[in-house]
Amino acid sequence: MSSESILVVDGAEDRNRSLDGSVVDVAVGLLVAPNGDLLLTTRPPGKVYAGHWEFPGGKLEAGETVEEALRRELQEEIGITIGPALLWREQVVDYPHALVRLHFCKVFEWAGDLHMKEGQRFSWEKLPVQCGPVLAGTRPVLEWLAQEQKLQGIAGRRF
């Protein structure tokens, strides 16, 4: 993994962290509504970067695939059951507290009503999003989505 593929946040580069297996893998769900809106949630109170907006998800447990972790996390955190999770992109983010590999999955189908089980807030957003502050690891995703949307040039088409 080259240093060019790592997003460094809040002075994390000042540490001498190696990439020797200390990477935390996280499954992240980009829930895309039929009208193209995206679901963002805040980081729960008591967690690092509490109140910052991000796409929902969580850490992979031992032996889990990205899709299995995403299914479990979205059920536990926001009370929904997802349909297919399409692995879309990955990004390594070096935060001061952890080196994190984010596995972004697009999700177009889910069942259940949203229940923010950890005290977080949620918002359905169009691009550019109006909520903030946005977590650093989420910003590149918003840029990638905006680029896709621009390339497609068709309003209302799923991206």
C-alpha positions as CSV (number, residue, x, y, z in Angstrom):
1,M,0.0,0.0,0.0
2,S,1.6,3.2,-1.1
3,S,1.4,6.4,1.0
4,E,-0.3,8.1,-1.9
5,S,-3.4,5.9,-1.4
6,I,-3.8,7.0,2.2
7,L,-5.8,10.0,3.3
8,V,-4.1,11.6,6.3
9,V,-6.2,13.4,8.8
10,D,-5.5,15.9,11.7
11,G,-1.8,15.5,11.9
12,A,-1.8,11.7,11.8
13,E,1.4,11.9,9.6
14,D,3.3,13.0,12.7
15,R,3.1,9.5,14.1
16,N,5.3,6.7,12.9
17,R,2.6,4.2,12.2
18,S,3.4,1.2,10.1
19,L,0.9,-0.7,7.9
20,D,1.8,-4.0,9.5
21,G,-1.7,-5.3,10.1
22,S,-2.9,-2.5,12.4
23,V,-5.4,-1.4,9.8
24,V,-9.1,-1.5,11.1
25,D,-11.4,-2.7,8.3
26,V,-14.8,-0.9,8.2
27,A,-17.8,-1.6,6.0
28,V,-19.7,1.6,5.0
29,G,-23.1,1.7,3.4
30,L,-24.1,4.4,0.8
31,L,-27.8,4.1,1.0
32,V,-29.2,5.6,-2.2
33,A,-33.0,6.3,-2.3
34,P,-34.9,6.0,-5.6
35,N,-34.8,9.8,-6.0
36,G,-30.9,9.8,-5.6
37,D,-30.8,11.1,-2.0
38,L,-28.1,9.7,0.2
39,L,-28.4,8.8,3.9
40,L,-25.9,10.3,6.2
41,T,-25.7,9.9,10.0
42,T,-23.8,11.5,12.7
43,R,-21.1,9.8,14.8
44,P,-22.7,8.8,18.1
45,P,-22.0,10.7,21.3
46,G,-19.0,9.4,23.1
47,K,-17.2,8.2,20.0
48,V,-14.2,9.8,18.3
49,Y,-15.4,12.7,16.0
50,A,-18.9,12.6,17.7
51,G,-21.4,14.7,15.8
52,H,-19.5,14.6,12.5
53,W,-21.6,13.4,9.5
54,E,-20.7,10.1,7.7
55,F,-22.2,7.2,5.9
56,P,-23.4,4.5,8.3
57,G,-21.4,1.3,8.9
58,G,-18.9,-0.3,11.3
59,K,-16.0,-2.5,11.9
60,L,-15.7,-6.0,10.4
61,E,-15.6,-8.8,13.0
62,A,-13.2,-11.8,12.7
63,G,-14.3,-13.9,9.7
64,E,-16.9,-11.5,8.4
65,T,-17.1,-10.4,4.8
66,V,-17.6,-6.7,4.1
67,E,-21.3,-7.4,3.1
68,E,-21.9,-9.5,6.3
69,A,-20.4,-6.8,8.5
70,L,-22.5,-4.1,6.7
71,R,-25.7,-6.1,7.2
72,R,-25.0,-6.6,10.9
73,E,-23.9,-3.0,11.5
74,L,-26.9,-1.4,9.8
75,Q,-29.3,-3.7,11.6
76,E,-27.6,-2.9,15.0
77,E,-27.1,0.8,14.5
78,I,-30.1,2.0,12.4
79,G,-32.6,-0.9,12.4
80,I,-32.8,-1.7,8.7
81,T,-32.2,-4.9,6.7
82,I,-30.4,-4.3,3.5
83,G,-30.7,-6.0,0.1
84,P,-27.5,-6.5,-2.0
85,A,-24.5,-4.4,-1.0
86,L,-22.4,-3.6,-4.1
87,L,-18.7,-3.1,-3.2
88,W,-17.8,0.2,-4.9
89,R,-14.5,1.7,-3.6
90,E,-12.0,1.5,-0.8
91,Q,-10.0,4.2,0.9
92,V,-7.4,4.0,3.7
93,V,-7.7,6.9,6.2
94,D,-5.0,7.6,8.7
95,Y,-6.8,9.3,11.7
96,P,-4.8,10.1,14.8
97,H,-6.6,7.4,16.7
98,A,-6.5,4.6,14.1
99,L,-5.5,3.6,10.6
100,V,-8.8,2.6,8.9
101,R,-9.6,0.9,5.6
102,L,-13.1,1.9,4.5
103,H,-14.9,-0.4,2.2
104,F,-17.7,1.6,0.6
105,C,-20.8,-0.3,-0.7
106,K,-23.7,1.1,-2.6
107,V,-27.1,-0.1,-1.3
108,F,-30.3,0.6,-3.3
109,E,-32.7,-1.7,-1.4
110,W,-33.5,-2.1,2.3
111,A,-36.5,-2.9,4.6
112,G,-37.5,-1.4,7.9
113,D,-37.8,2.1,9.3
114,L,-34.8,4.0,10.4
115,H,-34.2,3.9,14.2
116,M,-31.0,5.7,15.3
117,K,-30.1,3.2,18.1
118,E,-27.0,5.0,19.3
119,G,-28.3,8.5,19.7
120,Q,-27.1,9.6,16.3
121,R,-29.0,11.9,13.9
122,F,-29.7,11.2,10.2
123,S,-30.4,13.2,7.1
124,W,-31.3,12.3,3.5
125,E,-29.1,14.6,1.4
126,K,-28.6,15.6,-2.3
127,L,-25.2,16.5,-3.6
128,P,-23.7,18.8,-2.5
129,V,-24.7,17.8,1.0
130,Q,-25.8,20.5,3.4
131,C,-25.1,18.8,6.7
132,G,-21.8,19.3,8.5
133,P,-19.2,19.0,9.7
134,V,-18.5,16.0,7.4
135,L,-16.0,13.4,8.6
136,A,-12.8,13.6,6.7
137,G,-13.1,10.0,5.4
138,T,-16.5,10.8,3.9
139,R,-15.4,13.9,1.9
140,P,-13.6,11.9,-0.9
141,V,-16.7,9.8,-1.3
142,L,-18.9,12.8,-1.8
143,E,-16.4,14.0,-4.5
144,W,-16.4,10.6,-6.2
145,L,-20.3,10.6,-6.2
146,A,-20.4,14.1,-7.6
147,Q,-18.0,13.1,-10.4
148,E,-20.1,10.1,-11.3
149,Q,-23.3,12.2,-11.3
150,K,-21.6,14.7,-13.6
151,L,-20.4,12.0,-16.0
152,Q,-23.8,10.4,-16.2
153,G,-25.5,13.8,-16.9
154,I,-28.9,12.3,-16.4
155,A,-31.0,13.6,-13.5
156,G,-32.6,11.0,-11.4
157,R,-30.4,8.1,-12.6
158,R,-28.9,5.9,-9.9
159,F,-25.3,6.5,-9.4
